[in-house]
Amino acid sequence: MNLLCIDSSARAGRSDQQAHGSHTRRLSAGFLHRWKARRPHDRVVHRDVGLHPPAPVTGDWVRAAFTRPEQRDQRMRETLRESDALVDELIASELIVIAAPMYNFGMPAPLKAWIDNVVRVGRTSLRPRPGRGAVLADAGRTGPATGPAGRARRFRL
Ligand SMILES: Cc1cc2nc3c(=O)[nH]c(=O)nc-3n(C[C@H](O)[C@H](O)[C@H](O)COP(=O)(O)O)c2cc1C
């Protein structure tokens, strides 16, 4: 099985390894450690949008994304290059692990930028795909998803 792990904390280290490390990185690493113990042959791709944020969508991006692939010019293809790579990664994965801190009652801006980049007309869709799942490891005590901080929830996509 192919897993895609997305870390989105602005903090680089893990809270179990350094004083000011990230709780959500600890959660995603712990989940993957236990997963790999049971399924050592599964492939994990890491995408760290916290430390390497995707570019936010722009007017040029929207114009390119809503132009038919065969009608895009070189500049449009270049504009969509990063988005294409992120979509390829997403499509290749069967389980997505998203480690998401709560920042000001929402997700971190780089994680939202990732979502904006992977929701693409003609490439991805929001309809359920049988057999695909997601794990959300979140940290935060207030906001839309209130509850105990530092937990993991599973979803079917
Ligand atoms: C800029 C910023 C905004 C935050 N906003 C919220 C918030 O609205 N609600 C909340 O419960 N926690 C909030 N927190 C606390 C974080 O969710 C918490 O520190 C979490 O552990 C961060 O994830 P990390 O440890 O993986 O970096 C905020 C933290 C930061 C740095």
The ligand as a MOL file (V3000), in Angstrom:
LIG
                    3D

  0  0  0     0  0            999 V3000
M  V30 BEGIN CTAB
M  V30 COUNTS 31 33 0 0 0
M  V30 BEGIN ATOM
M  V30 1 C -0.0840 30.8840 15.4030 0
M  V30 2 C -0.7730 29.8750 16.3070 0
M  V30 3 C -2.1420 29.8850 16.3890 0
M  V30 4 C -2.8010 28.9430 17.2000 0
M  V30 5 N -4.1600 28.9310 17.2480 0
M  V30 6 C -4.8120 27.9760 17.9690 0
M  V30 7 C -6.2450 27.8780 17.9860 0
M  V30 8 O -6.9490 28.6450 17.3740 0
M  V30 9 N -6.8170 26.8940 18.7130 0
M  V30 10 C -6.0750 26.0000 19.4220 0
M  V30 11 O -6.6300 25.1240 20.0640 0
M  V30 12 N -4.7200 26.0430 19.4120 0
M  V30 13 C -4.0870 27.0080 18.7140 0
M  V30 14 N -2.7070 27.0590 18.7010 0
M  V30 15 C -1.9560 26.0500 19.4410 0
M  V30 16 C -1.4940 24.9380 18.5160 0
M  V30 17 O -2.5690 24.2660 17.9080 0
M  V30 18 C -0.6840 23.9400 19.3300 0
M  V30 19 O 0.4530 24.6310 19.8190 0
M  V30 20 C -0.2410 22.7570 18.5150 0
M  V30 21 O 0.5030 21.9140 19.3410 0
M  V30 22 C 0.6020 23.1840 17.3470 0
M  V30 23 O 0.9760 22.0390 16.6010 0
M  V30 24 P 2.4910 21.5660 16.5650 0
M  V30 25 O 2.8390 21.2200 18.0040 0
M  V30 26 O 2.4980 20.3840 15.6690 0
M  V30 27 O 3.3290 22.7140 16.0510 0
M  V30 28 C -2.0520 27.9970 17.9260 0
M  V30 29 C -0.6440 28.0120 17.8090 0
M  V30 30 C -0.0220 28.9250 17.0150 0
M  V30 31 C 1.4880 28.9020 16.9070 0
M  V30 END ATOM
M  V30 BEGIN BOND
M  V30 1 1 1 2
M  V30 2 1 2 3
M  V30 3 2 2 30
M  V30 4 2 3 4
M  V30 5 1 4 5
M  V30 6 1 4 28
M  V30 7 2 5 6
M  V30 8 1 6 7
M  V30 9 1 6 13
M  V30 10 2 7 8
M  V30 11 1 7 9
M  V30 12 1 9 10
M  V30 13 2 10 11
M  V30 14 1 10 12
M  V30 15 2 12 13
M  V30 16 1 13 14
M  V30 17 1 14 15
M  V30 18 1 14 28
M  V30 19 1 15 16
M  V30 20 1 16 17
M  V30 21 1 16 18
M  V30 22 1 18 19
M  V30 23 1 18 20
M  V30 24 1 20 21
M  V30 25 1 20 22
M  V30 26 1 22 23
M  V30 27 1 23 24
M  V30 28 2 24 25
M  V30 29 1 24 26
M  V30 30 1 24 27
M  V30 31 2 28 29
M  V30 32 1 29 30
M  V30 33 1 30 31
M  V30 END BOND
M  V30 END CTAB
M  END
